[in-house]
């Protein structure tokens, strides 16, 4: 099996104003759909958002971590979303190879 043949989970944590992000979702959902369509064309297999106390967490499955980083770097549409939710500092990216274990559901 090739080293990069397994998909990866990618999480990105933005320290942000979650209410500002909710407002963006309500008012500019079309912009998020456009970003998702672009991501799909570049190797994203699934995508979700989660909100915590002062942060937005993006949980994706990508064909590879490299595909994610190529997509994310310099993406102006993502920069617009980050500005709208008043992010503080740089986002934190983590990745992990997906393991299909007996308890997976």
Backbone as JSON, one array per atom type, in Angstrom:
{
  "sequence": "XXXXXXXXXXXXXXXXXXXXXXXXXXXXXXXXXXXXXXXXXXXXXXXXXXXXXXXXXXXXXXXXXXXXXXXXXXXXXXXXXXXXXXXXXXXXXXXXXXXXXXXXX",
  "N": [[0.85, -1.17, 0.0], [0.54, 2.24, -0.81], [2.26, 4.93, 0.8], [0.82, 7.37, 1.12], [-1.8, 6.68, 0.62], [-3.98, 6.41, 2.3], [-6.77, 8.12, 3.65], [-6.97, 11.19, 5.59], [-7.9, 12.65, 8.71], [-8.43, 16.03, 9.21], [-8.14, 18.65, 11.41], [-8.99, 21.97, 12.16], [-8.5, 24.58, 14.27], [-9.89, 27.58, 15.13], [-9.42, 30.37, 17.06], [-11.98, 32.34, 17.88], [-14.81, 34.57, 17.4], [-17.66, 33.13, 18.06], [-20.35, 33.81, 17.75], [-20.22, 35.76, 15.76], [-19.39, 34.1, 13.72], [-21.63, 32.4, 13.48], [-23.45, 34.31, 12.53], [-22.27, 34.91, 10.06], [-22.6, 32.42, 8.81], [-25.41, 32.34, 8.64], [-25.95, 34.6, 7.05], [-24.17, 34.53, 4.89], [-24.02, 32.0, 3.79], [-23.78, 31.03, 1.22], [-21.19, 31.68, 0.45], [-19.73, 29.91, 2.01], [-20.57, 27.5, 0.89], [-19.42, 27.73, -1.64], [-16.69, 27.65, -0.97], [-16.59, 25.03, 0.04], [-17.23, 23.54, -2.25], [-15.0, 24.1, -3.83], [-13.07, 22.93, -2.17], [-13.87, 20.22, -2.29], [-13.22, 19.66, -4.95], [-10.53, 19.56, -4.74], [-9.78, 17.47, -3.16], [-11.07, 17.11, -0.69], [-13.03, 15.09, 1.36], [-15.03, 15.03, 3.28], [-16.75, 17.35, 5.46], [-17.19, 19.41, 8.32], [-18.44, 21.71, 10.83], [-17.81, 22.74, 14.19], [-18.7, 24.31, 17.24], [-17.15, 25.86, 20.0], [-16.32, 27.12, 23.27], [-15.41, 30.11, 22.54], [-14.14, 29.34, 20.2], [-13.96, 28.07, 16.82], [-14.22, 24.99, 15.32], [-13.07, 23.13, 12.67], [-13.7, 20.18, 11.0], [-12.46, 17.91, 8.91], [-12.25, 15.41, 6.31], [-9.67, 14.44, 4.3], [-8.03, 13.57, 1.18], [-5.29, 13.64, 1.49], [-2.91, 15.07, 3.79], [-1.25, 16.89, 2.58], [-2.8, 17.73, 0.38], [-4.8, 19.13, 1.73], [-3.28, 21.24, 2.93], [-2.28, 22.51, 0.64], [-4.67, 23.48, -0.41], [-5.58, 25.2, 1.67], [-3.57, 27.15, 2.16], [-3.09, 30.52, 1.57], [-5.7, 30.89, 0.65], [-8.05, 33.03, -0.35], [-10.82, 33.21, 0.07], [-11.2, 31.77, 2.42], [-9.73, 33.38, 4.11], [-11.41, 35.61, 4.17], [-13.61, 34.58, 5.59], [-12.35, 34.06, 8.03], [-11.73, 36.68, 8.84], [-14.31, 37.66, 9.19], [-15.21, 36.27, 11.41], [-13.66, 37.2, 13.33], [-11.04, 36.16, 14.05], [-8.41, 35.27, 16.32], [-4.99, 35.25, 16.45], [-3.1, 32.61, 14.84], [-4.64, 29.92, 12.99], [-4.88, 26.56, 14.26], [-3.71, 23.61, 13.01], [-4.31, 20.14, 12.85], [-3.53, 16.75, 12.05], [-4.38, 13.39, 11.22], [-3.9, 10.01, 10.38], [-6.51, 8.03, 9.24], [-7.81, 5.38, 11.04], [-9.32, 2.36, 10.7], [-10.83, 0.74, 13.03], [-12.06, -2.06, 15.04], [-14.13, -0.96, 16.58], [-15.19, 1.16, 15.18], [-17.74, 3.29, 14.06]],
  "CA": [[0.0, 0.0, 0.0], [1.3, 3.47, -0.87], [2.32, 5.65, 2.07], [-0.19, 8.42, 1.18], [-3.05, 6.21, 0.03], [-5.06, 6.48, 3.26], [-7.24, 9.47, 3.91], [-6.62, 11.74, 6.9], [-8.74, 13.66, 9.34], [-7.77, 17.31, 9.44], [-8.9, 19.59, 12.23], [-8.45, 23.32, 12.22], [-9.13, 25.31, 15.36], [-9.78, 29.03, 15.04], [-9.89, 31.14, 18.2], [-12.84, 33.25, 17.14], [-16.1, 34.99, 17.92], [-18.59, 32.14, 17.5], [-21.59, 34.48, 17.33], [-19.93, 36.37, 14.47], [-19.39, 33.02, 12.74], [-23.04, 32.03, 13.26], [-24.04, 35.35, 11.68], [-21.74, 34.69, 8.72], [-23.27, 31.23, 8.28], [-26.79, 32.71, 8.31], [-26.03, 35.64, 6.02], [-23.26, 34.29, 3.77], [-23.88, 30.57, 3.58], [-23.36, 30.79, -0.17], [-19.72, 31.75, 0.41], [-19.24, 28.65, 2.57], [-20.82, 26.46, -0.11], [-18.4, 27.89, -2.69], [-15.43, 27.12, -0.43], [-16.73, 23.58, 0.11], [-17.15, 22.99, -3.61], [-13.59, 24.18, -4.2], [-12.36, 21.91, -1.39], [-14.19, 18.9, -2.86], [-12.49, 19.49, -6.21], [-9.1, 19.46, -4.44], [-9.47, 16.3, -2.36], [-11.79, 17.02, 0.58], [-14.04, 14.03, 1.28], [-16.13, 15.41, 4.17], [-16.49, 18.65, 6.1], [-18.14, 19.81, 9.37], [-18.03, 22.74, 11.79], [-18.26, 22.61, 15.58], [-18.42, 25.53, 17.99], [-16.83, 25.7, 21.41], [-16.25, 28.37, 24.01], [-14.41, 30.99, 21.96], [-13.44, 28.8, 19.04], [-14.63, 27.33, 15.76], [-13.44, 23.82, 14.95], [-13.42, 22.56, 11.37], [-13.32, 18.77, 10.98], [-12.52, 17.46, 7.52], [-11.5, 14.25, 5.83], [-8.99, 14.78, 3.05], [-7.26, 12.51, 0.55], [-3.97, 13.7, 2.1], [-2.62, 16.32, 4.5], [-0.68, 17.82, 1.59], [-3.91, 18.32, -0.39], [-5.42, 20.14, 2.59], [-2.4, 22.41, 3.07], [-2.27, 23.21, -0.65], [-5.95, 24.18, -0.51], [-5.75, 26.22, 2.71], [-2.57, 28.21, 2.07], [-3.38, 31.66, 0.72], [-7.07, 30.87, 0.12], [-8.66, 34.33, -0.02], [-12.18, 33.02, 0.58], [-11.07, 31.37, 3.83], [-9.29, 34.59, 4.81], [-12.6, 36.44, 4.38], [-14.38, 33.98, 6.69], [-11.57, 34.28, 9.25], [-11.93, 38.08, 9.23], [-15.69, 37.86, 9.63], [-15.42, 35.68, 12.73], [-12.71, 37.9, 14.21], [-10.08, 35.21, 14.6], [-7.26, 35.76, 17.06], [-3.85, 34.37, 16.24], [-3.12, 31.71, 13.69], [-5.37, 28.67, 13.22], [-4.06, 25.39, 14.6], [-4.08, 22.45, 12.19], [-3.81, 18.82, 13.24], [-3.92, 15.72, 11.1], [-4.16, 12.02, 11.65], [-4.31, 8.95, 9.48], [-7.73, 7.38, 9.7], [-7.66, 3.97, 11.36], [-10.57, 1.63, 10.81], [-10.7, -0.24, 14.11], [-13.3, -2.82, 15.22], [-15.18, -0.17, 17.25], [-15.57, 2.29, 14.33], [-19.14, 3.36, 13.57]],
  "C": [[0.89, 1.23, 0.0], [1.21, 4.22, 0.46], [1.18, 6.67, 2.19], [-1.55, 7.98, 0.66], [-4.23, 6.26, 0.99], [-5.48, 7.92, 3.48], [-6.89, 9.88, 5.34], [-7.75, 12.62, 7.4], [-7.87, 14.89, 9.53], [-8.69, 18.13, 10.34], [-8.19, 20.92, 12.19], [-9.23, 24.06, 13.29], [-8.81, 26.79, 15.2], [-10.26, 29.62, 16.36], [-10.67, 32.3, 17.61], [-14.1, 33.59, 17.92], [-17.15, 34.07, 17.29], [-19.92, 32.77, 17.07], [-21.39, 35.17, 15.99], [-19.91, 35.29, 13.38], [-20.8, 32.55, 12.45], [-23.73, 33.03, 12.33], [-23.56, 35.19, 10.24], [-22.43, 33.51, 8.07], [-24.69, 31.58, 7.82], [-26.87, 33.65, 7.12], [-25.22, 35.34, 4.77], [-23.0, 32.81, 3.53], [-23.41, 30.21, 2.19], [-21.84, 30.82, -0.31], [-19.12, 30.46, 0.96], [-19.45, 27.5, 1.59], [-19.77, 26.53, -1.22], [-17.05, 27.37, -2.22], [-15.48, 25.6, -0.39], [-16.62, 22.93, -1.27], [-15.71, 23.02, -4.11], [-12.79, 23.1, -3.47], [-12.62, 20.51, -1.95], [-13.36, 18.63, -4.12], [-11.0, 19.28, -5.97], [-8.78, 18.34, -3.45], [-10.15, 16.21, -1.01], [-12.94, 16.03, 0.42], [-15.24, 14.28, 2.19], [-15.73, 16.65, 4.95], [-17.58, 18.96, 7.12], [-17.55, 20.96, 10.16], [-18.55, 22.35, 13.16], [-17.86, 23.9, 16.29], [-18.15, 25.19, 19.44], [-16.81, 27.07, 22.07], [-15.1, 29.22, 23.47], [-13.63, 30.4, 20.8], [-14.41, 28.12, 18.07], [-13.69, 26.2, 15.37], [-13.97, 23.29, 13.62], [-12.86, 21.15, 11.34], [-13.55, 18.25, 9.57], [-11.88, 16.08, 7.38], [-10.95, 14.63, 4.46], [-8.26, 13.57, 2.5], [-5.85, 12.46, 1.13], [-3.82, 15.03, 2.84], [-2.05, 17.34, 3.53], [-1.77, 18.5, 0.77], [-4.6, 19.4, 0.43], [-4.56, 21.4, 2.65], [-2.31, 23.2, 1.78], [-3.55, 24.04, -0.83], [-6.01, 25.38, 0.44], [-4.82, 27.41, 2.53], [-2.99, 29.3, 1.08], [-4.78, 31.71, 0.14], [-7.79, 32.13, 0.58], [-10.07, 34.19, 0.54], [-12.15, 32.61, 2.06], [-10.61, 32.57, 4.66], [-10.47, 35.51, 5.12], [-13.44, 35.9, 5.54], [-13.66, 34.23, 8.01], [-11.74, 35.72, 9.75], [-13.31, 38.29, 9.79], [-15.94, 37.32, 11.03], [-14.39, 36.19, 13.74], [-11.72, 36.93, 14.88], [-8.94, 35.93, 15.31], [-6.13, 34.77, 16.89], [-4.02, 33.51, 14.99], [-3.96, 30.47, 14.0], [-4.39, 27.54, 13.52], [-4.59, 24.19, 13.82], [-3.5, 21.18, 12.83], [-4.29, 17.82, 12.2], [-3.64, 14.35, 11.7], [-4.68, 11.05, 10.61], [-5.54, 8.27, 10.06], [-7.48, 5.89, 9.87], [-9.04, 3.36, 11.49], [-10.39, 0.5, 11.81], [-12.05, -0.94, 14.3], [-14.44, -2.02, 15.86], [-15.62, 1.03, 16.44], [-17.05, 2.2, 13.95], [-19.42, 4.72, 13.03]]
}
